[in-house]
Amino acid sequence: MMRRILLPLALLALLQLTCVAADKVDDAIQAIARAGSQASGSVAAAAAVKTLTEQDLSILPRLLTAMDTPNIVAANWYRQAYETIVERELDKEAPRIPVQQLKAFVLDPSHQGRVRRLAWDLLDRVDPDYRQLTIPSLLGDREFGSDAVEQTMQAALKMLEQDKQSEAIQLFTVAFNESRLNHQILAAANQLEKLNQPVDIIKHMGFLHRWYMLGPFDAPGFSGFEMSFPPEKKVDLKAEYRGKDGSAIRWQVRQSTDRLGQSNLIQAIAPVKEAVGYAFAEFHSPLTQDVELRCGADDNMTVWVNNKKVFSRLQWLNGTRLDRFTSPVQLIKGTNTILVKICQGPQHKNPAVPNNWSMQLRLCDSTGGSVGVKVIHPLPTEVPGPEGNSP
């Protein structure tokens, strides 16, 4: 009788201890979550890390989930606890790393990329073959897609070495279709062109590369971003305006010759400083859809789609890089309009630094893939010649 009473009591005591431990972990995680910049909450966070490092490796999945936060300060505290527990376990003769939980975390695209990579780094130490076997299945993954493309490219090159041209073409085509990094896009396109399989990078990536361009308007110093010029009120492609230095300016058709759609405004508008230029186009969308505007400019830019401002970034000395900025945009089925304002600041204080003036812009889905947009005005037949030449 006494034994039957003691057993439930023992189980109850164990359950209470487990709950207390869980509460300690929860409290520690919450304390770290309140940490912020300027050492805010750092004393409590340090104490919380000590509490967490006293736990066993069963809390690793919880720490990875906690690290999946936009609070970088808190993420670094969690990582400190995570790495302490991991190294302590790996020092053991027979470490018990939760491999299956780590694999599930790595393959879950809802988690941040940097945390998924941290989990994969641990997997590499206990299951070194897993990455090589798994990466090919991650084409299209936001974090590991580029790794998969690289492996696909290497496989295609091996096919070429073995004179298996059709297999190589197939693999290079897959790599091109899934590429989102400029060097990978160009590498895959170059290989396909060598194999007489030309591809359209502009269409594939959704670049807008043919424009009506206007400028330069005078914008002394860094004033251009705040200034407003006539195209912002109404786009009149037949109008004439007074530009920089009092010269008459009109809309001119320009098409970028860059394979990644970057427009050089020094060539397309004028080699000037302290100015503002505009680019306008009409493009077709096959359906009403929510897309991503991905863009960059030197120096800065503002974008209107269908007369609605969808992006504006005040940042001088701002180089143009692929997909530097992203903004959500809704397109309507059929014809859409886009107006871009690009500012050019003063010469850099170091005269050896070139005063570039450029922009790059595309419309894509959340993975960076094509959404089927196509510039319809200006028409290709309106292009006068190489970008920057007068009609």
Secondary structure per residue as TSV (DSSP state, phi and psi in degrees):
chain	resnum	aa	ss	phi	psi
A	1	M	-	360.0	-47.9
A	2	M	H	-60.7	-37.8
A	3	R	H	-65.3	-38.7
A	4	R	H	-67.9	-26.7
A	5	I	H	-79.3	-42.1
A	6	L	H	-67.2	-34.9
A	7	L	H	-62.7	-49.8
A	8	P	H	-62.0	-34.1
A	9	L	H	-65.5	-39.0
A	10	A	H	-65.9	-41.5
A	11	L	H	-64.9	-38.5
A	12	L	H	-64.5	-41.1
A	13	A	H	-64.5	-40.6
A	14	L	H	-64.1	-41.5
A	15	L	H	-62.7	-40.0
A	16	Q	H	-65.5	-39.6
A	17	L	H	-64.3	-40.0
A	18	T	H	-63.4	-41.9
A	19	C	H	-65.4	-39.2
A	20	V	H	-63.0	-43.7
A	21	A	H	-62.9	-41.3
A	22	A	H	-64.0	-40.2
A	23	D	H	-63.4	-39.5
A	24	K	H	-62.4	-42.2
A	25	V	H	-65.6	-46.4
A	26	D	H	-59.2	-44.3
A	27	D	H	-63.2	-39.6
A	28	A	H	-66.8	-43.1
A	29	I	H	-62.5	-41.2
A	30	Q	H	-67.3	-36.7
A	31	A	H	-62.8	-41.7
A	32	I	H	-68.3	-35.8
A	33	A	H	-60.4	-23.8
A	34	R	T	-87.0	-3.7
A	35	A	-	-70.8	149.9
A	36	G	-	-150.7	-164.7
A	37	S	S	-70.5	168.4
A	38	Q	T	56.8	34.7
A	39	A	T	64.2	17.7
A	40	S	T	-62.6	125.3
A	41	G	T	72.9	14.0
A	42	S	H	-70.6	-32.7
A	43	V	H	-65.3	-47.4
A	44	A	H	-65.8	-36.9
A	45	A	H	-65.6	-40.5
A	46	A	H	-63.7	-41.6
A	47	A	H	-65.0	-37.6
A	48	A	H	-66.4	-38.4
A	49	V	H	-61.5	-41.4
A	50	K	H	-60.6	-42.1
A	51	T	H	-62.4	-44.2
A	52	L	H	-66.4	-39.6
A	53	T	H	-70.8	-12.3
A	54	E	T	-82.1	-8.8
A	55	Q	S	-86.8	167.6
A	56	D	-	-88.5	-179.7
A	57	L	G	-70.6	-4.0
A	58	S	G	-65.2	-16.9
A	59	I	G	-89.9	1.1
A	60	L	H	-56.2	-48.0
A	61	P	H	-58.5	-36.0
A	62	R	H	-68.7	-36.6
A	63	L	H	-68.3	-39.4
A	64	L	H	-62.4	-43.5
A	65	T	H	-63.6	-39.4
A	66	A	H	-65.0	-36.2
A	67	M	H	-67.7	-16.8
A	68	D	-	-79.5	66.5
A	69	T	S	-140.0	149.2
A	70	P	S	-73.9	-10.2
A	71	N	-	-80.6	94.3
A	72	I	H	-63.2	-35.9
A	73	V	H	-61.0	-48.7
A	74	A	H	-63.5	-40.9
A	75	A	H	-58.8	-37.9
A	76	N	H	-68.5	-35.9
A	77	W	H	-65.0	-46.3
A	78	Y	H	-59.7	-41.0
A	79	R	H	-64.2	-35.7
A	80	Q	H	-60.7	-44.2
A	81	A	H	-66.5	-43.7
A	82	Y	H	-57.1	-49.9
A	83	E	H	-68.1	-33.6
A	84	T	H	-64.1	-45.9
A	85	I	H	-65.0	-43.0
A	86	V	H	-61.5	-49.2
A	87	E	H	-64.8	-36.5
A	88	R	H	-64.2	-40.1
A	89	E	H	-70.5	-40.9
A	90	L	H	-68.3	-20.3
A	91	D	T	-74.6	-13.9
A	92	K	S	-75.2	158.0
A	93	E	S	-65.0	-36.2
A	94	A	S	-132.4	78.3
A	95	P	-	-63.1	145.1
A	96	R	-	-114.2	70.8
A	97	I	-	-77.5	133.5
A	98	P	-	-74.6	76.9
A	99	V	H	-59.1	-48.3
A	100	Q	H	-64.1	-37.9
A	101	Q	H	-66.6	-38.3
A	102	L	H	-65.1	-41.7
A	103	K	H	-63.0	-41.3
A	104	A	H	-64.3	-37.9
A	105	F	H	-67.1	-45.5
A	106	V	H	-59.4	-39.4
A	107	L	T	-86.2	0.1
A	108	D	-	-90.8	104.9
A	109	P	T	-69.5	-7.6
A	110	S	T	-74.2	-16.0
A	111	H	S	-86.2	156.6
A	112	Q	-	-63.7	146.1
A	113	G	H	-61.0	-42.2
A	114	R	H	-64.5	-33.1
A	115	V	H	-76.2	-37.6
A	116	R	H	-61.4	-39.6
A	117	R	H	-67.4	-35.9
A	118	L	H	-62.7	-43.4
A	119	A	H	-64.2	-38.7
A	120	W	H	-68.1	-34.0
A	121	D	H	-60.3	-37.0
A	122	L	H	-70.6	-41.0
A	123	L	H	-58.5	-37.4
A	124	D	H	-58.4	-29.7
A	125	R	H	-81.5	-20.7
A	126	V	H	-115.7	-17.7
A	127	D	-	-144.9	72.6
A	128	P	T	-62.8	-18.7
A	129	D	T	-85.8	-13.6
A	130	Y	H	-63.0	-42.8
A	131	R	H	-61.2	-49.8
A	132	Q	H	-59.7	-35.6
A	133	L	H	-78.6	-27.1
A	134	T	H	-95.3	-34.5
A	135	I	G	-51.8	-42.3
A	136	P	G	-57.3	-24.9
A	137	S	G	-83.1	-1.6
A	138	L	G	-105.8	21.6
A	139	L	T	-59.0	129.7
A	140	G	T	94.2	-11.8
A	141	D	-	-70.8	136.0
A	142	R	T	-63.0	-32.6
A	143	E	T	-95.1	-44.5
A	144	F	T	-104.5	2.5
A	145	G	H	-58.1	-40.4
A	146	S	H	-66.6	-34.1
A	147	D	H	-63.8	-41.5
A	148	A	H	-66.9	-38.9
A	149	V	H	-62.4	-43.7
A	150	E	H	-61.2	-42.4
A	151	Q	H	-67.0	-36.9
A	152	T	H	-65.1	-40.1
A	153	M	H	-62.4	-42.4
A	154	Q	H	-64.2	-38.5
A	155	A	H	-65.5	-37.7
A	156	A	H	-65.8	-40.2
A	157	L	H	-64.5	-35.5
A	158	K	H	-66.0	-36.9
A	159	M	H	-62.2	-39.1
A	160	L	H	-63.6	-41.3
A	161	E	H	-61.6	-27.9
A	162	Q	T	-95.7	12.0
A	163	D	T	59.9	30.5
A	164	K	-	-101.3	76.3
A	165	Q	H	-66.6	-42.9
A	166	S	H	-64.0	-39.8
A	167	E	H	-65.9	-38.8
A	168	A	H	-64.1	-43.6
A	169	I	H	-59.5	-43.1
A	170	Q	H	-60.8	-44.5
A	171	L	H	-70.9	-41.2
A	172	F	H	-62.4	-36.0
A	173	T	H	-65.0	-43.3
A	174	V	H	-60.3	-45.9
A	175	A	H	-60.6	-43.8
A	176	F	H	-62.6	-46.7
A	177	N	H	-63.2	-29.1
A	178	E	H	-99.0	-5.7
A	179	S	-	-69.6	140.8
A	180	R	-	-131.5	-10.3
A	181	L	S	-95.5	139.6
A	182	N	H	-59.2	-40.9
A	183	H	H	-68.2	-32.9
A	184	Q	H	-73.6	-39.3
A	185	I	H	-58.9	-48.7
A	186	L	H	-66.8	-39.6
A	187	A	H	-63.7	-45.2
A	188	A	H	-66.4	-41.4
A	189	A	H	-63.1	-41.3
A	190	N	H	-62.2	-42.8
A	191	Q	H	-64.7	-41.4
A	192	L	H	-66.8	-37.0
A	193	E	H	-65.6	-37.6
A	194	K	H	-62.1	-28.2
A	195	L	T	-97.0	18.7
A	196	N	T	60.3	37.4
A	197	Q	-	-128.1	67.9
A	198	P	-	-63.0	146.9
A	199	V	-	-127.9	160.7
A	200	D	-	-106.8	99.0
A	201	I	H	-65.5	-40.4
A	202	I	H	-57.6	-48.9
A	203	K	H	-67.1	-43.7
A	204	H	H	-59.5	-39.4
A	205	M	H	-97.6	-10.5
A	206	G	T	77.7	29.3
A	207	F	B	-71.2	141.5
A	208	L	-	-98.4	116.3
A	209	H	-	-127.9	-3.8
A	210	R	E	-119.4	126.8
A	211	W	E	-140.2	155.3
A	212	Y	E	-88.2	128.0
A	213	M	E	-122.2	146.1
A	214	L	E	-138.8	136.2
A	215	G	E	150.3	179.0
A	216	P	E	-92.1	141.4
A	217	F	E	-90.4	146.7
A	218	D	E	-75.1	129.7
A	219	A	-	-145.6	84.9
A	220	P	-	-57.9	142.0
A	221	G	T	60.2	-129.4
A	222	F	T	-107.6	30.4
A	223	S	-	-83.4	-14.4
A	224	G	T	-59.1	-35.9
A	225	F	T	-63.6	-39.6
A	226	E	T	-83.7	-19.5
A	227	M	-	-75.9	152.7
A	228	S	-	-123.3	134.2
A	229	F	-	-119.7	166.2
A	230	P	G	-49.2	-39.9
A	231	P	G	-59.3	-22.2
A	232	E	G	-72.9	-18.9
A	233	K	T	-96.4	-39.5
A	234	K	-	-159.1	132.7
A	235	V	-	-91.8	111.2
A	236	D	-	-119.1	102.0
A	237	L	T	-69.3	-11.8
A	238	K	T	-100.5	-5.0
A	239	A	-	-76.4	157.0
A	240	E	E	-119.0	139.6
A	241	Y	E	-129.5	164.6
A	242	R	E	-91.2	118.6
A	243	G	-	-99.7	-160.9
A	244	K	G	-60.2	138.6
A	245	D	G	64.5	18.4
A	246	G	G	79.8	4.7
A	247	S	-	-77.4	152.9
A	248	A	E	-78.7	135.0
A	249	I	E	-128.4	147.5
A	250	R	E	-137.9	163.4
A	251	W	-	-65.9	134.3
A	252	Q	E	-127.5	144.4
A	253	V	E	-83.2	130.8
A	254	R	E	-137.6	144.2
A	255	Q	E	-131.2	129.0
A	256	S	-	-67.1	138.1
A	257	T	-	-97.4	-1.3
A	258	D	S	-72.3	138.1
A	259	R	T	-67.0	-20.8
A	260	L	T	-108.9	24.6
A	261	G	-	71.9	12.1
A	262	Q	-	-77.9	130.3
A	263	S	E	-98.2	129.2
A	264	N	E	-94.1	105.2
A	265	L	H	-76.7	-19.7
A	266	I	H	-59.4	-40.2
A	267	Q	H	-83.5	-40.9
A	268	A	H	-77.1	-30.0
A	269	I	T	-115.6	-66.5
A	270	A	-	-175.4	151.6
A	271	P	S	-82.7	75.2
A	272	V	-	-124.4	170.1
A	273	K	S	-123.8	161.1
A	274	E	S	53.1	66.2
A	275	A	E	-150.8	171.2
A	276	V	E	-131.9	138.0
A	277	G	E	-127.4	161.2
A	278	Y	E	-128.5	149.5
A	279	A	E	-131.3	136.7
A	280	F	E	-136.2	144.5
A	281	A	E	-156.5	158.1
A	282	E	E	-111.2	137.1
A	283	F	E	-137.3	157.1
A	284	H	E	-102.4	134.7
A	285	S	E	-113.6	132.5
A	286	P	S	-68.5	-15.0
A	287	L	S	-160.9	165.4
A	288	T	-	-69.9	125.9
A	289	Q	E	-157.2	150.5
A	290	D	E	-90.5	125.3
A	291	V	E	-131.4	179.2
A	292	E	E	-112.1	129.7
A	293	L	E	-87.2	120.4
A	294	R	E	-118.3	127.3
A	295	C	E	-153.7	170.4
A	296	G	E	-165.0	154.4
A	297	A	E	-153.6	158.3
A	298	D	E	-128.4	104.5
A	299	D	S	-94.8	-52.2
A	300	N	E	-147.1	172.8
A	301	M	E	-150.0	158.0
A	302	T	E	-132.1	140.4
A	303	V	E	-129.7	133.2
A	304	W	E	-116.9	131.7
A	305	V	E	-118.6	123.7
A	306	N	T	52.9	44.5
A	307	N	T	68.0	11.8
A	308	K	E	-112.7	128.6
A	309	K	E	-69.4	122.2
A	310	V	E	-116.3	-12.3
A	311	F	E	-157.4	139.4
A	312	S	E	-155.4	128.2
A	313	R	E	-139.3	113.1
A	314	L	-	-91.0	103.1
A	315	Q	-	-158.8	102.3
A	316	W	S	-79.7	163.2
A	317	L	S	52.4	51.0
A	318	N	-	-114.9	99.1
A	319	G	-	-64.6	152.7
A	320	T	-	-86.1	120.4
A	321	R	-	-135.8	148.0
A	322	L	T	-56.2	126.4
A	323	D	T	58.0	34.6
A	324	R	-	-62.8	-40.9
A	325	F	E	-124.0	150.3
A	326	T	E	-133.4	138.7
A	327	S	E	-145.8	139.8
A	328	P	E	-73.2	142.6
A	329	V	E	-142.1	141.4
A	330	Q	E	-106.5	128.3
A	331	L	E	-104.3	150.6
A	332	I	-	-99.2	156.0
A	333	K	S	-67.7	131.4
A	334	G	E	101.2	-139.4
A	335	T	E	-83.4	129.3
A	336	N	E	-122.8	155.8
A	337	T	E	-116.7	151.0
A	338	I	E	-139.9	132.8
A	339	L	E	-123.8	131.1
A	340	V	E	-124.0	131.6
A	341	K	E	-107.6	126.2
A	342	I	E	-123.4	121.9
A	343	C	E	-95.2	149.1
A	344	Q	E	-126.4	121.9
A	345	G	-	-91.0	-172.9
A	346	P	-	-68.2	167.5
A	347	Q	-	-60.0	138.4
A	348	H	-	-56.3	147.8
A	349	K	S	-60.4	-24.1
A	350	N	S	-93.5	108.1
A	351	P	T	-61.5	-16.6
A	352	A	T	-76.8	-16.1
A	353	V	S	-81.8	123.1
A	354	P	-	-66.6	144.7
A	355	N	-	-94.0	75.2
A	356	N	-	-67.9	155.8
A	357	W	-	-145.4	109.8
A	358	S	E	-157.2	167.7
A	359	M	E	-152.5	157.0
A	360	Q	E	-147.5	132.5
A	361	L	E	-150.0	137.1
A	362	R	E	-146.7	162.5
A	363	L	E	-121.4	128.8
A	364	C	E	-152.1	178.3
A	365	D	-	-88.6	-175.9
A	366	S	T	-67.1	-17.6
A	367	T	T	-92.0	-4.1
A	368	G	S	90.9	8.1
A	369	G	-	-89.3	167.6
A	370	S	B	-63.4	143.9
A	371	V	-	-118.3	14.4
A	372	G	-	78.4	20.3
A	373	V	-	-78.2	151.9
A	374	K	E	-149.4	129.1
A	375	V	E	-66.8	128.3
A	376	I	E	-112.6	-22.4
A	377	H	E	-144.8	125.5
A	378	P	S	-74.1	155.7
A	379	L	-	-79.0	155.1
A	380	P	G	-56.9	-31.8
A	381	T	G	-69.8	-15.3
A	382	E	G	-86.0	-12.4
A	383	V	-	-70.2	124.8
A	384	P	-	-74.3	-19.3
A	385	G	S	152.5	-157.2
A	386	P	S	-54.2	146.0
A	387	E	T	-51.7	131.9
A	388	G	T	99.3	-14.8
A	389	N	-	-80.1	147.1
A	390	S	-	-78.0	150.3
A	391	P	-	-68.4	360.0
